[in-house]
């Protein structure tokens, strides 16, 4: 089938992550031939799930789907994913080591801080949370992301929140979302994420997060995705793709759906603003428990507000009802953000000591399953950064992904859709 330029060559999409698969889906729906080239052995990019020999399903990094994401609602069949939601709220380990449970802090902020003496924040903090929920309710995500921004920490101070709630809630909660405990991320992204948590659920597919890319891949013809197919270079402005195997493919256009540094390497040239965006790393360590996990089925995220801790947040994914652990066992996901400089065995020992101090001696019995170090976990999105950079680099060369927008699944899906729209017009 010829495209509008008369070529029968496919549109080649480099990278089978969420942005590349979204782009391929929209193009395929419109009848355009596509070929997705993926360097690794499976689709998903950073959204991958490994199955251990004993039956645990481990996402490569603690990830959730915010069900209110506009692009996710456009793209996915939620029913087929069999989504399992985390309970809204969090158990917070305070700076003094004491623990308190925060119910529905963004869904119903007044209820969440019902006790005037709540150790999480002050009476004024409750009112400010309710005020922000109401203020953001009437805005679209696009309107929020278009707002001028400052660092989130400065935004919180200007809004009037106390140091108490900033330390005990905002830093551990949104620091986990950003992988940035200092909250230097842009405030317009904070408002967008705050709105998404307030209006939707945090969920995971029953069989792990890789069900998201696999659902998108299943909608494409089998021959449209080639795995284990690393690309060495793109030339002629997006008309030729050179594979590591030595093969050269002709393309009607090329879409770079890799991360920023990889895209720059493929082109052998700098890319517009920024060429190689900085990214935040994270480490996710999984443990197995014999019997139920220690949160007693409460199905709620555990946040650690203690300064200097390596354990930043703890989740028990099997408690959502997801089929991620063998019958009779539990799964513990422990997130550590940023640089820690520790080899895996030393990190595991330090984490176990902190977990014993938090959850008691039972944590010493948890069996270490696997540790994932994700270097390019989330692009840095600072104050003043545009919510979206240029997606079209030339007549037949495009790019998509959250690295050219803001750091989220919504941005990856959205930029993929926008590039497809450009190509269909083009």
N, C-alpha and C positions, 0 to 999 in steps of 0.2 A: 504494500500500500504506500503510495507516494505521499509525502507531506506537502505543505504549501510551497516549498521551494522546489518541488519536483524530485527531490531525492528519496530513495527508498531506504537510505541508511537509517538506523535507529538513533534515537536520542540516547546517548550513553550517560548513565549516572554512576559516578564513582563513589562508592560507599553505600552499604546496605543498612545504615543506621536509620533512626526514625525519620529524619529529614529526607533522605534518599528514597525510602520506601513510600513516604507520603507523596513525594513528587511523582514517583513511578505510578502510583495508584491513580492519581488525578489524570495523568497523561493517558494511561491505559483505558480509563473510563471514556475518554474522548476519542479513542480509536487510534492513538499515535503509537507506533512501535517503539519500545523501550528496551534497553539492555542495562541491567544493574551489575556492576563489577564490584565484588567484595573480596578484600585481601585475606580475610580470615575464613574459618570453616563454618560459620553460621551467620544468619542475619541478626541485626539488633544493635550493633555498635556497642555503646556503653550499657545498653539494656540487654543483659544476658543472664541466663539462669543455668547453673550447672547441676547435674544430678549425680550424687555420690553413689558408690557401689552399694551402700546400705540404705539408700532410698531418701536421703535428704535432698531437697531442692533449695539451692543457695543462689540468691541473686548476687551478682557481682557488685557489691555495694548496696547499702540499705536504700531502697527506692520505693516511692509510693506514686500512685496516680491520683491527682486531684480531680475528682469526677466532674467538677464544674468548668474545667478548662474548655473554652469554646471550640478550640481545634480538635480536642479529644472527642467531644460530643459529635462533631462533624464526621470524624474518621472511624471510630470504633463501634462495634456491636457489643455494648456492655453486657447484654444478656448472655451472649456466647462466651464472654470472658469469665462469667460466673464470679463477679467481683466480691471480695470479702473486705469489709470496712473495719478500720480501727475505730475504737470508741473515741469520741471527741473529748479531748482533755489531755491531761498529762499528770504523771506522778513526778514531783520535783524534789530532788535531793538538794536541800538548802546549803548555803555556804557553811553553816554550823554543823552539817551532817544530819540534821533532822529531815524528815520526809513529810511532804504534804501532798494531797491530791487536789488537783485543779480540774473541776468539771466544766466542760463546754466553755472555755474562756472566750472564744470568738463567736460561738453560736448564741450564747446567752450570757453576756458578761456580768450582768447584775446577779444572776443566779450563781455564777461561778464564784463570786466573791461575797456570798451571802453573809458570811460572818464579818462584822466590822473589824475584828481583830485579825483578819486573815494575814498570815505571815508572808504571803506572796506580794501584796501591795496594800495601799492605803484606800480609804473611802473615796478620795478624789480619783485614784487610779481606776476604780470601778466605773465611775461616771465618764471618765475619758475614754475607756474602752467602748462603752455603749455609744458615746458620741461619735467615735470614729466608725463603728459599724454602720450607724445611720448615715453618716456623711458619704461613705463609699457605696452604699446600697444603690444610689441613683446614678452611678457612673458606669460607663462601659469600660472593659479592660483597655481598649485603645485610648480612651480619654485619660485613664490613670497613667499609662506608660508614656503619654505625650507630655506629662507635666514636667516643669523644671524640677531638678533634683538636687539634694544635698546628701551627705552620708546619712544612713539610717540612724546612727547614734545621735547625730546632731538633730535630726527630725524628732526623735523621741524626746530629747531634752526640750526642744522648742515647743513641743505639744504640751509639755507640762507633767509628764510622768515622773514619778519618784525614782531615785536610784534603787530603791527596794525592788520595784517591779521590773526595772531594766535589768538588774542583776539576776533576779530569781526567775524571770519568765522570758523576757525578750531576748536576752543574750543566749541562753541555752536553746530556746525554741527556734527563733529565726536564725541564730548562729548555725544551727544544724541544717536549716533550709539552704542557707548561703554557703555553708562550709567556711564561715567567717565569723568567729566569735567576737571580733571587735566591731562588727556591724558597720564596716566601711562601705558596704554595698549601697547602691543608689536608692534613695527614698521612694522614687516612683515605682520601683520594683517591689519595695516593701508594701506599698499600698495595694498593688496588684495581687501579691501573694496573700496578704491579709484578707482581701475580699474573697479570694478563692477558698481559703480555709473557712471563712465565715459562711459562705453560701453553699458549699459542697462538702463531700466526704473525702477522707483519705483512705484509699483502698488499694488492694493488690489482687490480681487475678488468682484464682484458686490454685493454678499450677505454676505460679511465679511470673515475674515481670516479662519474661521473654515471650509470653503469650501475646503481648502487644505487637511486637514486630512480626511474629509468626502469623498473626491474623492478617496483617497487611500483605505479607509475602504470599499467603495462600490465595489471594485474589488476583495474582499475576500469573501469566502462563509460566509453566515450569522452565522453559528455555529462556525466560526473561531475566533470570538471576544466575550468575556464574560465581560460585564460591571459590575460595582459595585461588583467587585471580588477582594478584597484586599488580598495580599499575606503576610504571616507572616515570612516565612523562605524558604531558598533553602538548600537542603542537598545532600549528596552523590555526591558531585562534579558536580551537575547539572543534576542529575537523578531523584530527587524528589522535588516537590514543595508543600509546606504546606500552605493551605488557612486559612483565618481567620475563616471560617465556620467550620473548623475541618477536612475538606476533604484533602486528600493527592493525588496528581496527579503524575503519572509516565511520564518521559520525555525522548526523545532521546537525547536532549540537552536543555540547558536553556540559554536564552539571556537576560541579565539585561539591559533594555532600560528605566531605571528610572534615576533620578539624582544621583550624587555621594553619598551623605549621605544615601539615601534610599537603594542604592545597598549595602553599607557597613552594614546597619542594617539587610538586608535580609540574608547576608552571616554570620553575627555574627563575622566578622573578618575584619581586615584592608585590603584595596585594594592597588595595586601598584600605586604609584606616580601620583597624591596625593590621599589619602584615601577619604578625604572629601573636595573637592575643594571649596574655597570660591566663593561666588556668589554675584553679585551686585543687590540690590533691586531697584525697581522703583514704582512710584505711578502714576496712570492715572485717571484723573477726567473728567467726561463728563458733558457737559451742553447742553440744548436744546435752540434754538433760535426761536422766532416767526418771520417767514419770513426768508429772506436770511441771511446767516452769514455775518459778517462784512468785509470779505476779498473780497466782491463784485464779487464773481465768478471767482477769479483769480486762484484758485486751486493750491495753492503754500504753502509750509511749512513756518511757521513763527518761527524764532529763536530769542532767547533773550540773548544778550551778556552782559546784566547788571549784575555786580557781586552781589552775595548775594540774587538773586531773587529765589523765589520758582517756578515760571513759567519758565521752561527751553525751551520748544517748544510748539507751538500750531498748530493744524491741523484742517481742516474743511473737514472731509471725504466725506460728501455728494456732495461736489463740484467736485469730480472726476467723478460724474455720478453714483456712487455706490448707491444701494438701501438701505441705512442705516438710513434714516429718513423719517417720514411720509410726504406726500405731503404738501408743504407750510411751512415746518419747516426746520431748519438747525441743524447741530450737531457740537459741539466744543469738541475737544480732547486736554486736557492740561496735559503735562507730567512734573513730578517732580522727579528728580533722587536722589538716595542716601537716607541717614537717615535725617528725619526732626523732628521726635519725636512728631508730632502733632496728636491729635485725629481728626477724620474726619470733625467735625463741625468747629474746629479751622482752619484746613487746608483749607477748602472750603472758609471760610471768608477771609483768607489771600490771597488766589488765586484770589478771586473776586476783592479785593482791587487792586491787581497788574494788573488784566485784565482791570479794569476801567481806571487805569492810562495809559494803552497801547491803548485800543480800544475805550475809551470814556464811557460816562454814560450809553450807551445801554447795556454794560456788566452787569450792575446792574439788568437788567431785565432777564438775562439768567437763566433758570431753572436748578438747579442741578439735574442730573439724577442718577449718581452712581459714586462711587470711588472704584478703584481697587488698592490694595496694593499687589505687587508681590515680595515676599521675595527672591525667587531663579530665578530672571529674566534672568540674564546672568552670566555664569561662568567667573571668573577673568582669564584673559589671559595675563600674564606678560612677560617681556623680558626674553629670554632664555628658555621659556617653549616650549617643543616640540610641533610641529603642530599636532601630534597624539601620544597618549600613546598606550600601549599594549591592543589590543582588545580581545585576547584569554587568559583566566585566567586558563584554564585547558582543558583536553581532550573534555569535554562536557559542558564547561562553558565559556560564552562570554559576552561582554558588548559593548554597542554602545550609541551614543548621543554626543551632542556638549560638554558635560562636560569631555569627554576623548579626545577632540580635540580642536578646536577653537570656539568661541561663535557665531554661526550662524546657520541658517536653512540649509545652504549648508553642514555644517559639520555633522549635525544630519542625513540628508539624506545619505550623503556619508559614514558615519561609519555604518549605517544600511545596505547599499549595500555591503560594504566590509565584514561584518560579514556573510551575506548570502552567499557570494562567498566562504568564508572559510568553512562554513558548507556544501556547495555543494561538495567541494573537499574532506572534511573530511568524 
